[in-house]
Amino acid sequence: MGQTIWDVLASCEGGWVAISRDGKVIAHAGSLEEAERLVAGERHRVTFLYSARTDQAGPSLTPEEPVPSRASTT
C-alpha cells in the first residue's frame, strides 16, 4: 500500500497493469491477454496501461509532432 502509480509501473516494466476506476491496481501480467483474463468479470470497469521498458531508447514526441494513430496507414 502507499505506492504511487509510477512505482507500480516501474515494477511492471514490459507488462500490462489493470487499474480500477478508483485507482487501485487489480492485476498485472506480461501480456494484455493474460491481464484481460485475470480481470474477466470486471473488464468494462478497468483501464489497461502498458508499462514500457525505460531502458529502451526510442523516438520521443515533441509538441510539434502529431500523436500516432492506430488507424494510420503510413
LODREN-856236 format. One record per residue (C-alpha): residue in three letters; chain; y, z, x. Coordinates in nm, 4 decimals, decimal comma, padded with zeros to 6 digits. Layout:
N
ATOM|ALA|A|Y|Z|X
...
***
This chain:
74
ATOM|MET|A|00,0000|00,0000|00,0000
ATOM|GLY|A|00,3572|-00,0470|00,1030
ATOM|GLN|A|00,3034|-00,3794|00,2791
ATOM|THR|A|00,5633|-00,6481|00,2358
ATOM|ILE|A|00,4581|-00,9955|00,1253
ATOM|TRP|A|00,5373|-01,1110|00,4792
ATOM|ASP|A|00,2868|-00,8622|00,6241
ATOM|VAL|A|00,0212|-00,9810|00,3804
ATOM|LEU|A|00,0862|-01,3484|00,4534
ATOM|ALA|A|00,0779|-01,2821|00,8280
ATOM|SER|A|-00,2599|-01,1098|00,7971
ATOM|CYS|A|-00,3988|-01,4021|00,5934
ATOM|GLU|A|-00,2746|-01,6884|00,8132
ATOM|GLY|A|-00,4506|-02,0129|00,7354
ATOM|GLY|A|-00,5705|-01,8896|00,3971
ATOM|TRP|A|-00,4690|-01,8554|00,0340
ATOM|VAL|A|-00,3211|-01,5485|-00,1329
ATOM|ALA|A|-00,3205|-01,4908|-00,5109
ATOM|ILE|A|-00,0282|-01,2831|-00,6370
ATOM|SER|A|00,0030|-01,1381|-00,9868
ATOM|ARG|A|00,3186|-01,1627|-01,1976
ATOM|ASP|A|00,4143|-00,8095|-01,0981
ATOM|GLY|A|00,3945|-00,8960|-00,7274
ATOM|LYS|A|00,0574|-00,7455|-00,6385
ATOM|VAL|A|-00,1846|-00,9295|-00,4112
ATOM|ILE|A|-00,5034|-00,9566|-00,6138
ATOM|ALA|A|-00,7114|-01,1820|-00,3880
ATOM|HIS|A|-00,7085|-01,3706|-00,0628
ATOM|ALA|A|-00,9508|-01,6318|00,0641
ATOM|GLY|A|-00,9947|-01,9074|00,3183
ATOM|SER|A|-00,9847|-02,1867|00,0610
ATOM|LEU|A|-00,7982|-02,2475|-00,2628
ATOM|GLU|A|-01,1270|-02,2990|-00,4472
ATOM|GLU|A|-01,2541|-01,9594|-00,3327
ATOM|ALA|A|-00,9261|-01,7889|-00,4287
ATOM|GLU|A|-00,9398|-01,9523|-00,7735
ATOM|ARG|A|-01,2990|-01,8348|-00,8177
ATOM|LEU|A|-01,2029|-01,4775|-00,7257
ATOM|VAL|A|-00,9376|-01,4672|-00,9992
ATOM|ALA|A|-01,1184|-01,6887|-01,2517
ATOM|GLY|A|-01,0199|-01,4930|-01,5624
ATOM|GLU|A|-00,6591|-01,4444|-01,4525
ATOM|ARG|A|-00,5762|-01,7937|-01,3218
ATOM|HIS|A|-00,2945|-01,8515|-01,5687
ATOM|ARG|A|-00,1305|-01,5252|-01,4615
ATOM|VAL|A|-00,1229|-01,5679|-01,0841
ATOM|THR|A|00,0651|-01,7619|-00,8210
ATOM|PHE|A|-00,1237|-01,9040|-00,5253
ATOM|LEU|A|00,0512|-01,9117|-00,1878
ATOM|TYR|A|-00,0801|-02,0811|00,1242
ATOM|SER|A|-00,0151|-01,8806|00,4371
ATOM|ALA|A|00,0432|-02,1382|00,7103
ATOM|ARG|A|-00,0519|-02,0575|01,0652
ATOM|THR|A|00,2586|-01,9696|01,2603
ATOM|ASP|A|00,1160|-02,0799|01,5954
ATOM|GLN|A|00,1206|-02,4484|01,4972
ATOM|ALA|A|00,4462|-02,6245|01,5679
ATOM|GLY|A|00,5249|-02,8786|01,3019
ATOM|PRO|A|00,8234|-03,0619|01,1646
ATOM|SER|A|01,0807|-02,8389|01,0039
ATOM|LEU|A|01,3064|-02,9366|00,7176
ATOM|THR|A|01,6799|-02,9307|00,7628
ATOM|PRO|A|01,9224|-02,9172|00,4684
ATOM|GLU|A|01,9854|-03,2922|00,5038
ATOM|GLU|A|01,6177|-03,3845|00,4652
ATOM|PRO|A|01,4587|-03,4149|00,1212
ATOM|VAL|A|01,1666|-03,1909|00,0367
ATOM|PRO|A|00,8440|-03,3979|00,0449
ATOM|SER|A|00,6915|-03,4693|-00,2932
ATOM|ARG|A|00,3204|-03,4707|-00,3733
ATOM|ALA|A|00,3779|-03,7938|-00,5646
ATOM|SER|A|00,5308|-03,9642|-00,2626
ATOM|THR|A|00,3541|-04,2821|-00,1548
ATOM|THR|A|00,5253|-04,3108|00,1828
***
